[in-house]
Amino acid sequence: MRGRPHDEAMAEQFRADPDYATELLIEVCRNGGSAELAILLRQMAKAFGQDEGWSLADAERAIVYITGY
């Protein structure tokens, strides 16, 4: 039996805990590589209904919206 895809599991986690998603995004923006950021943006797009994917600008807007800075 196969488990569900990792992106699907992460999207579910992000929807259940948007604060975690925000903190992870901030951390990856600060200390992650471009490949890690691309994966996270893909997962966040799945979580929050952006079928065409998220850009770094979308991520920055989300951080500002959620954190206020």
N, C-alpha and C positions, 0 to 999 in steps of 0.2 A: 504494500500500500504506500502510495506516495503522499507526502505532506503537501501542504499548500505552499505556493511560491513565497519566497522571502519578502519580496516587495509587497505582496498582499498582507502578510503578517505585520510588516512595519507600518503600512498604511493604516491598518486597524489600530495599532498602538498609538499612532499619531492622532487619530481621531478621538481615541479614548482619553488621551492626555496631551492636549495641545501645548501645555507648558513644557513638557519634555521635548516635544518637537522643536519648540523655539530655542530651548537651551542647547539642544544638539546642533541645530543650524548655526547658532552663534559660535559654538565651539569649532565646528567644521570650517566656518568662514575664517576664524582666527588661526587655526592650527592644522587644518586638513589640506590635502592636495586637491588638485583639480578633478581627478578621477573620483575621489571620495565625495566631493561636492556634487558632481554630476549624478552620482547614484542617489544621494540624499534628495536632490531636487526632483529626480524621477519619482522617488517614493512619496514625496510630499505632494507632487502633482496628482498622483493616484489617490492619496488620502483626501485631498481637498477639492477634487473635481476639476482639475485643470488638465483636460485630456491632451492638450497640445504641449504640456510640460511647463515647467517653471524656469524662468531665467534668473540670473543672479539679482537683477533689479526687482523681480517679484519677491525674492527672498528678503532683500533688504527692506522693501515696503512692509512685508509681514513682520519683520523684527521690530521696526519702528511702531507699527500699529499695536502689536502685542505688548511690547515693553515700554513704549512711550519715549524711547530715545534711540 
